[in-house]
């Protein structure tokens, strides 16, 4: 375990201007603060955060072997190109580290981020061909995987059991000196963009170490922040949270503001400052420097897309970039809330009311939310499983962004930790990995039982994954992805036993019901058929399945959980030769021309007698709709409804015994379910356990003579009579939502 200092700052080091502002405090640490830092280090040692000296020596030995291998490969390659003997004799390459290992804050069993800096006669193609073959012939090197098409190309492998991510950069030099300063901007001249991206990691890491006043105190504080972020599920750049470099820059900024503070004080100030930070105000470690290289940099004054970044943390080296461009509205809210909780805990610790172990307690993710979206990836072989999981995980943020844009969802929270299948993996079947996304629906007192259709969001995400897999030539016949909406009580078959015990969930039957498995297989088959025809149709439009049976699930969430296949099926309805919105999609706000919700445009019977250009809506998005009002047959002439005389709404009947929904008469006296009523301003109708409407054909409902008529009296306790309707404006054509496909998508009742 590394031995950190007592927290005393280096003498007069704070007088050097570090950061964009002057320090907040130059106070020297007290005995109590020094003792608190020692207690913090002891707790982290008990949690096995630090690496032992033997393990560190093993890492250094592996890096030495890799450096020797790179130099030998460069010389052999120079001889193969018939370079002059004088050049071959002095030629050399270099292995540079960056990331957590370079900062000195890596954990046990962590990987090593390394960069191969090669001279100008070596090309990137040579690195991914000849050097990759050399790795395969080297003893101790296993699990080699070249990712040449990534944003930052790399080779991932294991060397003597240590995982290494090796990048490549070619400099305009005949030989790479041993003491190469990568912080110099001149080395970026005449380099391609991929080499600049590869060099950026080392340049940022070296710049951070040069911008902190006390490296040892910075390392201990960063160790604590990283452990806290991982335990709270906030450590994942690819899923919309903050990555290692972002947390490092935040801690470095606190070290600049409090250059003499101990690690315990820095930890408290970290939560104090950033829990109150006014985002999107950027976090900068130094003022951006002007350069004549004309590389794209983060600048919201010039780039409109940079203005949309929600939580900008800017890298200190040129070209300056935002390290948190994946952060969403939900992830920023989750991180900010966790920072506020951390401030309360650290305040209690400094007052002696709690220990440092309380800060690192793992919260119960599955107890926070009632609704979950479960993503499942399948692959038959281990190698295919690693590629497939990496591809799916890199695209999950697309699904998160789609869900956030839904007006009926207020928060989307994904657990960065993926869980293997507790049954299939143990039985030696397919390799299965699952991600859990917690969802919070918006509450409305006026309409508590609105059904939310997420079909479009799921289709868009899955189409993106399968198309990317086809482009990368990764997709195989046994690779697939599934999605399901589940409630908290339905998660037991999908979680390991230790998670169930920790989260306090009751462990039910292990395994998935047969009905769910059958629908999953059918959904995957249809999804693959739709992907094959993706080149001939727009993205997100699967093939129609007109023979799909109607969902008969009587749970609170129709076509969800026990009907996972509903996520993949159902084409958008069409009318008058145009595509219309999916059922449950976000409607446009009603206007005076369109009429109020609940008017003639919202009734299927009324819509059937409207002009042909008007699109029909539905009375309910529930898949349990059994008897819709009969519509006018095709070809029958339609005429606009006459304006009948105004009449009072009939009184509601009393509910039947046995818990049946209340029955109210329609305008012709036929029985109609009370659950068909809609709240003002909401066009997504309520979905109940027995959504039925009148099955008798009858003329349109009466309308008032004057547009200034008042609404019906307040609703009684059991049933609400039909409201008076304003006359439709003679100008314009209403747009409404067509009836949904029987199994058109994922539905969830917001009020549950």
Secondary structure, 3 states (H helix, E strand, C coil): CCCCCCCCCCCCHHHCCCCCCCCCCCCCCCHHHHHHHHHHHHHHHHCCCCCCHHHHHHHHHHHHHHHHHHHHHHHHHHHHCCCCHHHHHHCCCEEEEECHHHHCCCCCCCCEEEEEEECCCCCHHHHHHHHHHHHHCCCCEEEEEEECCCCCCEEEEEECCEEEEEEEEECCCCCCCCCCCCCCHHHHCCCCHHHHHHHHHHHHHHHHHHCCCCHHHHHHHHHHHHHHHHHCCCECCCCCCECHHHHHHHHHHHHHHCCCCCHHHHHHHHHHHHCCCCCCCCECCCCCCCCCCCCCCCCCCCCHHHHHCCCCEECCCCCCCECCCCCCHHHHHHHHHHHHHHHHHHHHHHCCCCCHHHCCCCCCHHHCCCEEEEEEEEECCHHHHHHHHHHHHHHHHHHHHHHHCCCCEEEEEECCCCEECCCHHHHCCCEEEEEEEEEEECCCCCCCCEEEECHHHHHHHHHHHHHHHHHCCCCCCCCEEEEEEEEHHHCHHHCCHHHHHHHCCCCCCCCCCHHHHHHHHHHHHHHHHHHHCHHHCCCCCCCCCCCCCCCCCCCCCCCCCCCHHHHCCCCCCEECCEECCCCCCCCCCCCCCCCCCCCHHHCHHHHHCCCCCCCCCCCCCCCCCCCCCCCCCCCCCCCCCCCCCCCCCCCCCCCCCCCCCCEEECCCCCEEEHHHCCCCCCCCCECCCCCCCCCCCCCCCCCCCCCCCCCCCCCCCCCCCCCCCCCCCCCCCCCCCCCCCCCCCCEEECCC
